[in-house]
Amino acid sequence: MCTCLAQASFQVADALEQPFPDGQFDLVWSMESGEHMPNKQKFVSELARVAAPGATIIIVTWCHRNLAPSEDSLKPDELNLLKKICDAYYLPDWCSPSDYVKIAESLSLEDIKTADWSENVAPFWPAVIQSALTWKGLTSLLRSGWKTIKGALVMPLMIQGYKKGLIKFSIITCHKPQAAIEGEPEAASPRV
């Protein structure tokens, strides 16, 4: 029997204003939350704030593709597709994995890595659509109301975004720097 659940607690809180003290956790893991955050900088800043020195921070989130060096923004058809998805799922603007890296760098987080897990989750949306088209799925959708039906109708757009390479299921990992050991001089800040 698993005794680890006795050690777990769950709280509902604002991810942009977390109720936890600074440096509270050895591991901070955000699972499919970042795409819901209207202020990605504040979101990652809060994750870093509650992470203990040396802690690992893991962000698993939906992103749009990274921009090519020659691009200033996504293409108009890509922006249009994302807007339709955002409107249906009540999401703020998306960002890229590179945007998360820039945010992590601005917070002096270390060992920043990204990975594209899109191929691993590609079967998810077709499976959801298939389950929604069963008798049980259809009756459940109808009982859930218009918001859920609207979300279900947008699922093909998620698949379209994956197939175009626009939508990415990304993981970003990093570490909060270790605190300076008492008595040791702190590393000099780089000059700009």
ABEGO torsion letter per residue (X at the ends): XBAAAAABBBBBBBAABBABBBGABABBBBBGAAAABABAAAAAAAAAAABBBGBBBBBBBBBBBBBBAABABBBAAAAAAAAAAAAAAGBBBBBBAAAAAAAAAAAGBBGBBBBBAAAAAAAAAAAAAAAAABAAAAAAAAAAEAAAAAAAAAAAAAAAAAAAGABBBBBBBBBBBBBBBBGBBBBBBBBX
